[in-house]
Amino acid sequence: MHLRINLLLILLAVHIAAQAEITVTDPSLPAMRVAEGREYSVYEIGNSWDMDSPVDIEINESVNLSNLSFQGGVLTYDVLEGPNILWMVFPGRQLAFRGLDRGERFPMDTSRYRFLTIKLRMRNLEGEPLTTDQPFVVRFFEDATRLPADAGILQPRSDSYEDWTVIEWDLTDAGDHDVNTNYFWSDFAAMRGLRFNPIRPSQSGVRVEIDWVRLSAGPAVGTQGTVKGLLPEQLLELGAQIVLANTYHLYLRPGHDRVQRLGGLHRFMHWDKPILTDSGGFQVFSLGDLRKIDEEGVRFQSHLDGSAHVLSPELSIAIQEALGADIMMVFDECIPFPADRRYVADSTRRSARWAERSKLARKDPTAALFGIVQGGMDQVLRQQSAEQMMSISFDGYALGGLSVGEEAAVMYDVMDWTLPLLPSGSPRYIMGVGTPENLVEAVTRGADMFDCVMPTRNARNGVMFTSTGKISIKQARYLDDQDPIDAACNCYTCRHYSRAYLRHLYQSREILASVLNTIHNVYYYHHLMHQMRDAIAAGDFAAFRASFYRQRRLTGEA
């Protein structure tokens, strides 16, 4: 155990699953093609739903939904006052639902996905902005017999959505489910479909436009040179020493050349502490069918406008240097899980070649450059990758390709195999991890640095981390609760505000809810890191770890 653990990077990362087609079924539409030997009334919606198998959309106009159309990659439909239904139906076993019978099909494995994200816009039937907030909810179902009362319900998101808006739900987080739902995502081994509903549309009606729907294994909103909900000064007060900026997103918007002309990312975002930039490899890997990998790099289409790009190790380093990063990452491929071993081996060897090219491309000797160990969940390939990175020699070393859908025990196995191989005098960085428990276990195994989306994203969704576990502030039990989020916490939020007030802010969709919740979560994570560092310095880490889990066992969180 050593004393270098001092860095918690705050970021928001992007993961987008593979692309596939959607067909829309509506008895009132003319037949447009023959699918699987039977005739259906369909519109093709290519590359809108990020799935690796066909998906049907069924429209039932008898329940206040009409004027279905698909133009320019956008699905549009009108919703009148009262109940309404738009079903996106996954391939399901012998699923016969309102006339849609596609026979024997494979269900969608829920364990593969963690986040559901929708990009949509809602206006009135004349195309004008709505004058009031319009809640939007998603239900998911296992089969037709579980509807409607037994369907899982994702927490409504309430806003006017007069411009394009991205809404995200964490499918594995009970806090993102409506408190009245009977089933959660984790209750099902497989899922057959989703239902999309504006709730209680106004008498004038609502026009819904959906640009894309994505199921993914990782979060779906990327950093744009800011930590959502906090000023840079607040980050400093909370103990942040470094932030992570996203190379892929800043390359596409506003552009690394523009950031460089404006004085670099530190000046651009008013942050005078260190900045770590990722290489962009994880984001382009996440684009699924929108990207192609070859020895040169990754050819991909922008998720913003569809424009074509090629991101190579050389360009990745050039972007990071233009941004003015203090710590840069080599360009690599994040390997999906599960994956064929031959693919994992080929990808790992290619990432090693890209790492050599990344080092050769570096022109700024003042910026540190970290190598990234890949190898999937294979012990031999992980060890080989670690040896390859050390033979090239970097300023620090990271473990990539974790928290991509594997069980925590598998993640810890990879750490056990790999971390002891890395130089003890260099920083050891676990990318994309994780929960408080993940951090404690990683530090136990010798990790020093982490980047983590959870404090900020969970805060915006009303889920807070505490010394005894997580709480979901939206639950009715906190209506009259005058206690702070965590009695053991000394953050600004816990010193001044009650659970009852925070619940009121969240239920009212006040911006202040996200700010106060984020302050608490970021403080909690940094305080946890300080506690671990102090315990190591005192030689008491084992006792700290035991106390950490003992507090969680008292509330059933361990």
N, C-alpha and C positions, 0 to 999 in steps of 0.2 A: 504494500500500500504506500502511496507517495502523496506529495503535497501539491501537485500541479493542478488538481481539479479546481478550476476557477471560472470556467466559461460556460455560460448557457446562452446560446444564440437564439434570438427571437426571429422567427420567420413565418411566412405562410407559403406552403409549397403546392405544386400542381401535380395532380395525377389524373389522367383521362384514359378510360378504358378503350378497347378496340372498337372500330367502327363497324356498322352493318346496315342493312336496309330495314325500313319499316313499310308495311303495306297497310293501307287504310281501307276498311271494309264498310260499305254503306249500301243498303238495299236500294236506295234511291238513285245511286250513281250508275252510269253505264258500265258494262263489263269492259275492262281494259286489257286484261291478259288472263292467261290460264296459269294457275299456281298449283304445283304438286298434283297435276292430273285432274283438278277440279276448277271450275270457273268461279272467279270471285270478282266483285266490284272493288277495284283498288286504285290507289294512287301510289306511285313510287316516291319514297322519301329516302334518298340515298344519303349515307353519312350523317344522318341526323341523330340516330339513336346509337350510342356507342356500345354495341353488343356484338358478340361473335356468332349470333344466330338470328334468323329472321324474326321479326316481331310484328304482330297485327294490331292496328288501331281499329276499334269498332265504335262507330257513332250511332247512337239511338236518338233520332230526331223527335221521337214522341215524348221525350222528357226534357223539353225546353232547350234543345241544342240544335243549331241549324247552320246552314251556309258554310259547310266545310270546304276549304280550299287549300291548295298547296302551290305556292308560287315563290320563286327565288329562294328556295330552301327554308321557307317558313310555313308552318302549319297554322292556319287561322280558322277559328270557329266562333260563332255568336252564342251567347248564353242569355236566355231570358229569365225573368223573375221566377224563382222556385227551384225545385230539384233539377239537377242536370248531370249528365254522365258522359265522360269520354274515357274509354278503357284502352290502355295499352296492354295487350295480351301477349305474354311470353309463350313460347311453345310449351304446351302442357300435356300431360298424359291423358288421352281420351277426353280432352277438354271440349265440351259442347256448351257454348255460352251464347245465348240469344242468336242462334242460327249459325254461329261460327264453329264448325266442326272440322278440325284439321287432322283428326285421327291420332294415332300413336306418336307422341312427341316427347322430347326430353325437357324436363323442367329446368329452371334456372337455379343453380347452386348458390344459396344465399351466403355461404361461407367465403365466396370469392369476392364479395363486395362489402364496402363499408360506408361509402358516401353516395347519396343521390343528389344530383345537381340539375337544376333547370334554368335555362335562360328564356325569359318570357317578357311580354309586355301586355298590359291590359288597358283598354280605353273604352269609351262608350261606342254605341253602334254607328255613330257618325265619324268615328276616328278621332274624337277630341279627348283631351285628358279627363280622367275621372275627378270629381270634386271631393270625394271622400275616400278614406282607406278602403281597400278591397281585400279581405283575407283570402288566402289561397292555401288549399290543403291537398295532401296526397294520401290515398289509402293504398295498401297493398294486400293481396289476397293469395291464399294457397290454392283454392279451387272455388267453383261457383257455389258450393254448399256453405261456404263460410261468409256469405254476404247477406246483408250489409253489417249486421250487428257484430260479427266476430272478426271483422277485418281489422288489421293494424292501421292506425291512423298516425301520420306524421304531423307534428305540431304545426298549426296554421301559421303562415307568415303574413303579416298584415301591413300593407302599404298601398300607395296608389298605383305604383308600377307604370306610371305614364311614359317612362322611357325604359329601354331594355335593362333588365335587372337579372342578376344571377342569384338564385336562392339555393341554399345547401342544407341538407339534413345529414346528420351522422346516424346511420341506420343501426349502429351498435350501441348507441347512447340512449338510455331510457329517458333522459331529459329532453330528447328531441322528439319523443312520442307524446301524443295527447294524453293527459292524465286519465281520460275516460276510456282509453282503448283497452280492449280485452286481450290483444295479442301484440307481441313485439316481434321485430325482425328475427331476433335470435330464437323465437319459438318455432320457427319453421326451418326445415332442412332444405326446402325448395320453394320457389315462388313462381306463381303463374302470371301475375299481372299487376298493373298499377291503375289507379283511378285518379284523375285530375279534376279538381273542383274549385272554382270560385265559390266562396261561401256566401249565401244570401245575396245574390246580385241585385242591384238596384232595379227599380221599375223600368228604367230606361234601357236596361240590358247592358251586358259587358261583352266586348270583343276581346278574345284571348288570342295572342300570337305566341307560338312556341318555336324558338329557333333551334334548340337542341335539348335533349335529355341525356344525362350521362350517369351510368353506374360505374364506380371506380373503387379501387382498393386504397386510395389515398385522398387527402383533401384536395379541393378543387379551386381554391382562390389563391392567386400568387401575389407575392409582395410587389408593390410598385414604388419602392423606395420609402416606405413608411411602415410603422407598426400600428395597426388599426386601433383607434381609440385612445392613443397616448401621444403627448408631445415628447420631443426628444428630452426636454428637461425633466419630465416625469420619469422617463426611462432611467435617467441618471440617478434620480432620487431613489428609485426602486432597486438600484444596484447593478443595472445592466452595464457590462464592460465592452460589449461587442454586439453588433447586429449583423444579420445575414441578408444580403441583397441577391435578387434573382437575376442571373445573367440572361436567361432566355427572355424574360418579360421586359427587362430594361433595354435589351437589344431591339425588340419589336416596337416598344413604346416607352419612353419618347425617343429612343435611339441612343446608343453609346456615344456616337460622335457628338450629338447635341449635348449630352451630359458633360462630355469632356470640354466642349466650347464654353459651357457655363461654369467651368471651374472644378469639375469633378463631382463625384457623388457625395463626398463629405459636405461640400459647400451647398450642393443642390438640396440635400435633405436636412441641413443644419445639424450635422452630427460630427463632433470632432474626436470621437473615440474610434477604435479600430472597426473596420468593415471586412467581413468575409464574404466572398462571392462564390456561389456554386458555379459549376462549369456549364450548366444548361443541359447536361446529358440526361438527367432524370426527367426533365420536362419534355424533351423531344422523344424520349423513350415512351412517355405516357401518351403520345399522340396517336398510338395505334396505327391504323391504316393510313393516316395522314403522313406517315414517315417511312422512309426506306433507308436501311443501313448498308453501307459498303465500306471498303477500306479507307476511302477518302474521308468519310464522316457520315453525317445523317442528312438526307434530303427530306425536307418536310414542308408542309403547307401551314402558313400562319393560322392560328385559331381565331385571329381577329378579322382578317380579310381574305384568307385563302391564297395569299401570295406565296410564291415558291422561294425557298431558301436552302442553302447548304451550310450546315454548321460543322466545322472541322476542328481538330485540336488547335490548329494555328489561329483560326478566327476566334475560338473560345478564349484563348489567352489574350488575344488582342483586345477583345471586348472588356475583359476583366481589368486589363491594364488601363484602358481608356476610362473606365469607371473610377479608377484610382484605388483599387482594393488593396488592403493590407495583407490579406491572406487569400490566395487563389487556389482553386482546385483544378486538378488535371481533368481533361475531357475523358469521359468513360461511358460505358453503357450500363444502365441499371437493369439487372437481369430479373425477369418476372418469376413469380413463384405460383404454382410449380412450373418446372421447365425440364425439357429433355436434357439428359446429361451431356450429350454431344453438343447441343446448342450452348449449354452453360460453358463447356470447355472452349469452344470456338470463340464465344463472346469474351471470356476471361483473357484469352491470348490476344484478342484484338484490343481490348482495353489496355493491356500492357504495352502494345505497340503505340497506341494513342498517348499513353503516359510519357513514353520517350519523346514523341513529337511535341507534346505539350512543354516538356522541359527545354527542348531545343528552341521552341518559339518564344520563350520568356526573354524580354528585353530589359525589364525593370528589376535590377538586382535587389532593390530595397523591399520588394513585396515577397513574402514567404509563399512557397508553393508546396501543396500537400499532395501526396499520392493517395490513390483510393484502391483498397483491397476489395476485389470482387471474388467470384467463385460460387455464387449461389449458396445452397445449403449443403455443399459437398466438402467434407473435411480436407480431402487431398487437394482439391482445386483451390480452396481457401489458403492452404499452406503454400501452394505453388505461387499463387498471386502475391502473397505477403513477401515471399523470397524475391519475386520479380521486382516489386516496388522498392525493396531495400537495395537491390543491386543497382537500380537506377539512381537511388539516393535522393530523398526529399527532406524538406524542413520539418514535415510532420506527416502523419499517416492516418487515414480514415478507413473505417469499415463502411462500405456502401452496400446497397442491395438488401438492407434489413427493413423490418416493419413494412413488408410488401404483401402481407397476408398470412405469413407463417405464425404458428403458435409461439407464445413467449418462451416456452421451453426450448424450442428449436433456435430461436434468436440467441438465447443464453449459451447454447451449445456452440454456435458459431463464434461467440465471444471467447468461450473457453479454449477453442481450437486456435484462435488467431491472435488475440491480444498478447499472450506471452511471447509470441514470436517477434513482435515489433520492438524497436529500440527503446529501452527504458528512459533514455535521455531525450526522446522526442515526444511532442504531444500526440495523444491517441484519441481520435475523434470518432464518435458513433453518429452517423448521419441519419436524420429523420426519426430519432427516438427521444422521448417517448413519455410514458406515464411516470408518475413519481416512483412507482415500484420498479419500472424499467431503469430509471436513473440510479436507484440504490443498488440494483443488481449489477449494472454495468460498472459502477464505481468499485464495487466489491471485486470485480474482475480486472480492474486496472485502467478503466477509461477515464479520460480527462475532460473531454469536450462533447457537447451535444447541441443539436439544433432541434427546436420543438415548436410545432404549431399549436399544441394543445392549450397552453395558457390563454391565448387570445381568442382562438376560435370557440373553445368551450365557454369562455366568459360571455361572448356575444350570444350564445345559445342558452344562457342562464344556468350553466353548470360550473360550480366552484370547487376547487381543491382545498381540503382542510387537513389538519393534523390527524384527523380520525377517518378520512376518506372523502368521497365526493358528495356534494349535495346538489339537488336540482331546485333552484329557488322558485320555480313556477308552481311547485306543489302546494296544494291548499293548506297543508299543515303549518305553513309559515305565515298565514294571513295575520295572525296576532302575535307573532313571535318577536319579542323585543331584544333578543340576544343578537350579538354580532355573528357574522358568518362563521368565525372561528375565535373562540375565547382566548386561544393561545397566540393569536396573530396580532402584530402591532402595526399593520398597514393603515393607511389613511382611511380606507373604507371601513375596516373593522373598528377603528377608533371613533367613528362618527355616525355610522348608519346601522340600523337594525335589519334583520332578515325581512321583517314585515314591510319596511320601506323599500328595500331592494326588490321584493316581490311585486310591490305596487308599480315600481318603475318599469320592471320587465313586462308585466301584463299590460301596461299602458303603452308599450313600445317606445319609451322615452330613450333618447340618445344617451342620457346620463346613466342608464342602466349598463350599457356596454362599457362606458368609461370606468365606472366604479367597480364593476365586476372584473374588468381587465386589470385594473390597479391591484386588486386583491390577488388574482391568479399569478400575475407576473412576480409580485412580491413573494408569494408562497414558494414559487419555484426557485427564486434566487436565495431565499432564506434556507430552503432545503439544501442547496449547494453549499452555502456557508456552514450549515450544521455539519455536513459531511466533511468539509475541509477541516473544521475545528476538531472533529472527532479523530481524524487521521493524525493531526498534529499532536493531539493528546494521547495517542495510542489506544483510543477507546472506540474504534470504529465498529468492532463486533458488538459492543454494548449498545451503540447508537442504532445499529441495524435491528437488533432484537427489540429495542424500544419502539422503533418505527413501526414494526409489524404488530407489536403488542397493542398499540393504540388503535390500529385498524381492526384487530380481532374483537375489541370491545364493542365495535359497531357493526361487525359482520363484514367489513370491507377487505379483510386479509384474504 
